[in-house]
Amino acid sequence: MTVLSRLARTSLVLIAALAVGVSTAAAGSFPTKGTVVLGKSIGGISLGETTTGVKTHWGPKYDVCTTCKDLTWLYEYQGGEPLGAAVRFQNNKVVSVFTLGSPAGWGSKGLMMGDPLANIYTDYENPGDVHCIGYDALTVKVPGGTMAFYSAAGVIYGYALTAGKLSPCQ
């Protein structure tokens, strides 16, 4: 094998290694706009997912809530305001995923941040109403838990997906 062909081969190996590194770096980042799949997931995180799965989807850049009852990871955008989403765990599995503040661009068609609460009644005939401290949550029972739409001033300002009989108030 000539020096030139060895150099070409080494270059291809390095390019392949860099490509793998780039795809790994791109995976596992907190979404700027999280899709809400009603009753299934928020920002790609589902109930029952493991801590490893959450890190795979949203990455390792989170703060641990120091006042929460259960292990809770806070994924917040930079800017001084608590804005983003959080994941609560029990036994290393997601039992709740919810938005923090009202991150723009999160939601699903017709039920986006800032949309009127009346839109919820288009998809759900009789949502429950839970009064939390400082806000209300319109709730719908889903397999394995509850889907909640946080509301204030007549608009959707957040979401929660909680397992079992956990409160939608976070």
NUTOR-871766 format. One record per residue (C-alpha): x, y, z; residue number from 1; residue in one letter. Coordinates in pm, 1 decimal, padded with zeros to 6 digits. Layout:
{px:X&py:Y&pz:Z&i:NUM&aa:a}
...
***
This chain:
{px:00000.0&py:00000.0&pz:00000.0&i:1&aa:m}
{px:00139.3&py:00338.8&pz:-00095.4&i:2&aa:t}
{px:00177.1&py:00630.4&pz:00141.2&i:3&aa:v}
{px:-00085.4&py:00819.0&pz:-00058.2&i:4&aa:l}
{px:-00343.6&py:00538.3&pz:-00031.3&i:5&aa:s}
{px:-00273.9&py:00504.4&pz:00346.4&i:6&aa:r}
{px:-00324.9&py:00877.9&pz:00384.7&i:7&aa:l}
{px:-00650.9&py:00861.9&pz:00187.6&i:8&aa:a}
{px:-00769.8&py:00566.3&pz:00398.5&i:9&aa:r}
{px:-00681.0&py:00746.2&pz:00723.9&i:10&aa:t}
{px:-00865.7&py:01055.1&pz:00601.4&i:11&aa:s}
{px:-01179.5&py:00850.1&pz:00531.3&i:12&aa:l}
{px:-01164.0&py:00695.5&pz:00878.7&i:13&aa:v}
{px:-01130.8&py:01041.9&pz:01036.0&i:14&aa:l}
{px:-01418.9&py:01179.0&pz:00828.7&i:15&aa:i}
{px:-01636.3&py:00883.4&pz:00932.0&i:16&aa:a}
{px:-01544.2&py:00934.6&pz:01298.3&i:17&aa:a}
{px:-01628.5&py:01304.4&pz:01275.7&i:18&aa:l}
{px:-01962.7&py:01225.7&pz:01111.6&i:19&aa:a}
{px:-02050.0&py:00989.9&pz:01397.1&i:20&aa:v}
{px:-01945.0&py:01255.2&pz:01646.9&i:21&aa:g}
{px:-02161.0&py:01518.3&pz:01478.1&i:22&aa:v}
{px:-02469.7&py:01294.7&pz:01476.5&i:23&aa:s}
{px:-02413.4&py:01207.5&pz:01842.2&i:24&aa:t}
{px:-02380.7&py:01574.6&pz:01934.6&i:25&aa:a}
{px:-02701.2&py:01658.9&pz:01746.0&i:26&aa:a}
{px:-02896.9&py:01391.9&pz:01932.1&i:27&aa:a}
{px:-02999.6&py:01457.1&pz:02288.4&i:28&aa:g}
{px:-03075.2&py:01827.1&pz:02292.3&i:29&aa:s}
{px:-03365.8&py:02000.5&pz:02459.8&i:30&aa:f}
{px:-03620.1&py:02105.3&pz:02194.0&i:31&aa:p}
{px:-03679.2&py:02472.8&pz:02122.2&i:32&aa:t}
{px:-04036.7&py:02385.5&pz:02025.2&i:33&aa:k}
{px:-04181.5&py:02074.5&pz:02185.5&i:34&aa:g}
{px:-04455.4&py:01878.0&pz:02016.8&i:35&aa:t}
{px:-04736.5&py:01763.7&pz:02244.1&i:36&aa:v}
{px:-04888.3&py:01432.4&pz:02137.4&i:37&aa:v}
{px:-05209.5&py:01438.0&pz:02336.6&i:38&aa:l}
{px:-05212.4&py:01165.0&pz:02599.2&i:39&aa:g}
{px:-04882.0&py:01018.4&pz:02473.4&i:40&aa:k}
{px:-04584.6&py:01253.2&pz:02512.2&i:41&aa:s}
{px:-04461.3&py:01605.6&pz:02566.7&i:42&aa:i}
{px:-04153.0&py:01710.5&pz:02374.1&i:43&aa:g}
{px:-04088.7&py:01345.7&pz:02285.3&i:44&aa:g}
{px:-04089.4&py:01225.2&pz:02648.9&i:45&aa:i}
{px:-04346.4&py:00959.8&pz:02747.3&i:46&aa:s}
{px:-04458.8&py:00820.7&pz:03080.3&i:47&aa:l}
{px:-04250.3&py:00522.5&pz:03189.8&i:48&aa:g}
{px:-03938.2&py:00635.2&pz:03005.9&i:49&aa:e}
{px:-03613.8&py:00585.2&pz:03200.1&i:50&aa:t}
{px:-03363.2&py:00848.4&pz:03310.0&i:51&aa:t}
{px:-03132.4&py:00719.7&pz:03035.6&i:52&aa:t}
{px:-03407.9&py:00763.6&pz:02776.5&i:53&aa:g}
{px:-03470.5&py:01121.0&pz:02887.1&i:54&aa:v}
{px:-03098.9&py:01201.9&pz:02860.6&i:55&aa:k}
{px:-03098.7&py:01046.9&pz:02513.4&i:56&aa:t}
{px:-03388.0&py:01272.2&pz:02404.0&i:57&aa:h}
{px:-03318.9&py:01596.0&pz:02590.1&i:58&aa:w}
{px:-02952.5&py:01567.9&pz:02683.6&i:59&aa:g}
{px:-02762.6&py:01607.8&pz:03010.5&i:60&aa:p}
{px:-02806.7&py:01984.6&pz:03056.5&i:61&aa:k}
{px:-03062.7&py:01997.8&pz:03336.0&i:62&aa:y}
{px:-03081.2&py:02115.6&pz:03695.6&i:63&aa:d}
{px:-03204.3&py:01888.2&pz:03971.7&i:64&aa:v}
{px:-03494.4&py:02033.8&pz:04168.6&i:65&aa:c}
{px:-03381.1&py:02066.2&pz:04529.2&i:66&aa:t}
{px:-03729.7&py:02120.4&pz:04675.4&i:67&aa:t}
{px:-03923.2&py:01852.9&pz:04486.2&i:68&aa:c}
{px:-04054.8&py:01540.0&pz:04657.7&i:69&aa:k}
{px:-03935.0&py:01308.8&pz:04379.2&i:70&aa:d}
{px:-03628.7&py:01331.1&pz:04156.3&i:71&aa:l}
{px:-03716.9&py:01605.7&pz:03908.1&i:72&aa:t}
{px:-03499.5&py:01737.8&pz:03626.4&i:73&aa:w}
{px:-03553.5&py:02095.8&pz:03514.4&i:74&aa:l}
{px:-03465.0&py:02176.4&pz:03155.0&i:75&aa:y}
{px:-03467.7&py:02553.1&pz:03127.4&i:76&aa:e}
{px:-03386.5&py:02791.1&pz:02846.4&i:77&aa:y}
{px:-03130.3&py:03056.1&pz:02927.2&i:78&aa:q}
{px:-03259.2&py:03403.5&pz:02991.1&i:79&aa:g}
{px:-03329.2&py:03437.0&pz:03362.6&i:80&aa:g}
{px:-03693.2&py:03325.3&pz:03353.8&i:81&aa:e}
{px:-03791.2&py:02969.4&pz:03449.0&i:82&aa:p}
{px:-03905.0&py:02862.8&pz:03104.3&i:83&aa:l}
{px:-03878.9&py:02515.2&pz:02954.2&i:84&aa:g}
{px:-03998.3&py:02176.8&pz:03076.8&i:85&aa:a}
{px:-03938.7&py:01927.4&pz:03354.0&i:86&aa:a}
{px:-03947.3&py:01554.1&pz:03412.1&i:87&aa:v}
{px:-04038.8&py:01387.1&pz:03741.8&i:88&aa:r}
{px:-03920.0&py:01034.8&pz:03818.9&i:89&aa:f}
{px:-04013.5&py:00757.1&pz:04058.6&i:90&aa:q}
{px:-03804.0&py:00439.1&pz:04058.3&i:91&aa:n}
{px:-03600.1&py:00576.8&pz:03765.4&i:92&aa:n}
{px:-03909.2&py:00606.9&pz:03542.9&i:93&aa:k}
{px:-04094.9&py:00915.2&pz:03421.0&i:94&aa:v}
{px:-04417.3&py:00971.2&pz:03616.7&i:95&aa:v}
{px:-04472.5&py:01327.2&pz:03496.7&i:96&aa:s}
{px:-04351.5&py:01552.1&pz:03218.2&i:97&aa:v}
{px:-04465.7&py:01914.6&pz:03216.9&i:98&aa:f}
{px:-04385.7&py:02257.3&pz:03082.1&i:99&aa:t}
{px:-04234.2&py:02533.8&pz:03292.7&i:100&aa:l}
{px:-04374.1&py:02876.4&pz:03225.7&i:101&aa:g}
{px:-04516.5&py:02912.6&pz:02878.4&i:102&aa:s}
{px:-04246.4&py:02821.6&pz:02625.3&i:103&aa:p}
{px:-04344.7&py:02956.5&pz:02283.0&i:104&aa:a}
{px:-04396.3&py:02704.8&pz:02005.2&i:105&aa:g}
{px:-04493.3&py:02409.2&pz:02228.6&i:106&aa:w}
{px:-04817.5&py:02221.4&pz:02168.7&i:107&aa:g}
{px:-05012.7&py:02050.9&pz:01894.3&i:108&aa:s}
{px:-05226.9&py:02189.5&pz:01614.4&i:109&aa:k}
{px:-05520.0&py:02380.4&pz:01760.5&i:110&aa:g}
{px:-05386.4&py:02341.5&pz:02113.8&i:111&aa:l}
{px:-05071.1&py:02553.0&pz:02103.5&i:112&aa:m}
{px:-04939.0&py:02781.7&pz:02374.2&i:113&aa:m}
{px:-05157.2&py:03091.1&pz:02375.1&i:114&aa:g}
{px:-05453.9&py:02928.3&pz:02198.8&i:115&aa:d}
{px:-05798.1&py:02982.3&pz:02355.3&i:116&aa:p}
{px:-05909.9&py:02730.0&pz:02618.3&i:117&aa:l}
{px:-06227.8&py:02682.5&pz:02414.3&i:118&aa:a}
{px:-06017.9&py:02483.3&pz:02163.8&i:119&aa:n}
{px:-05979.0&py:02205.3&pz:02422.1&i:120&aa:i}
{px:-06355.1&py:02143.9&pz:02412.4&i:121&aa:y}
{px:-06328.5&py:02073.8&pz:02038.9&i:122&aa:t}
{px:-06132.1&py:01755.2&pz:02112.1&i:123&aa:d}
{px:-06258.2&py:01676.9&pz:02463.5&i:124&aa:y}
{px:-06623.8&py:01707.8&pz:02558.4&i:125&aa:e}
{px:-06600.5&py:01727.7&pz:02936.9&i:126&aa:n}
{px:-06250.7&py:01794.8&pz:03067.1&i:127&aa:p}
{px:-06205.8&py:01802.5&pz:03442.8&i:128&aa:g}
{px:-06102.2&py:02121.5&pz:03618.0&i:129&aa:d}
{px:-05833.0&py:02110.4&pz:03885.4&i:130&aa:v}
{px:-05744.5&py:02425.9&pz:04076.8&i:131&aa:h}
{px:-05370.5&py:02454.5&pz:04133.4&i:132&aa:c}
{px:-05193.7&py:02737.3&pz:04316.3&i:133&aa:i}
{px:-05195.7&py:03029.6&pz:04071.5&i:134&aa:g}
{px:-05347.8&py:02848.2&pz:03773.4&i:135&aa:y}
{px:-05607.1&py:02592.5&pz:03666.0&i:136&aa:d}
{px:-05558.9&py:02264.4&pz:03483.3&i:137&aa:a}
{px:-05818.9&py:02125.3&pz:03245.7&i:138&aa:l}
{px:-05769.6&py:01750.0&pz:03262.0&i:139&aa:t}
{px:-05849.8&py:01449.7&pz:03049.6&i:140&aa:v}
{px:-05803.3&py:01088.2&pz:03156.1&i:141&aa:k}
{px:-05572.2&py:00900.1&pz:02919.6&i:142&aa:v}
{px:-05442.6&py:00542.2&pz:02934.3&i:143&aa:p}
{px:-05211.5&py:00525.8&pz:03234.6&i:144&aa:g}
{px:-05272.5&py:00876.8&pz:03362.8&i:145&aa:g}
{px:-05389.9&py:01230.7&pz:03296.4&i:146&aa:t}
{px:-05327.0&py:01488.9&pz:03026.3&i:147&aa:m}
{px:-05354.3&py:01843.4&pz:03160.8&i:148&aa:a}
{px:-05376.2&py:02178.5&pz:02989.3&i:149&aa:f}
{px:-05262.8&py:02462.7&pz:03214.1&i:150&aa:y}
{px:-05467.9&py:02775.9&pz:03179.8&i:151&aa:s}
{px:-05455.6&py:03138.5&pz:03276.8&i:152&aa:a}
{px:-05657.9&py:03431.9&pz:03143.7&i:153&aa:a}
{px:-05854.7&py:03206.4&pz:02908.6&i:154&aa:g}
{px:-05558.9&py:03066.5&pz:02713.0&i:155&aa:v}
{px:-05341.6&py:02755.1&pz:02718.5&i:156&aa:i}
{px:-05012.9&py:02833.7&pz:02886.8&i:157&aa:y}
{px:-04875.4&py:02487.4&pz:02960.0&i:158&aa:g}
{px:-04910.9&py:02109.6&pz:02956.2&i:159&aa:y}
{px:-04860.2&py:01814.1&pz:03186.2&i:160&aa:a}
{px:-04877.4&py:01441.0&pz:03139.6&i:161&aa:l}
{px:-04892.3&py:01255.6&pz:03470.4&i:162&aa:t}
{px:-04904.4&py:00887.5&pz:03557.1&i:163&aa:a}
{px:-05168.1&py:00715.5&pz:03766.7&i:164&aa:g}
{px:-05345.6&py:00937.7&pz:04014.0&i:165&aa:k}
{px:-05067.9&py:01195.5&pz:04052.4&i:166&aa:l}
{px:-05189.4&py:01554.0&pz:04064.4&i:167&aa:s}
{px:-05150.1&py:01756.1&pz:03745.5&i:168&aa:p}
{px:-05044.3&py:02049.7&pz:03965.7&i:169&aa:c}
{px:-04665.7&py:02066.3&pz:03963.2&i:170&aa:q}
***
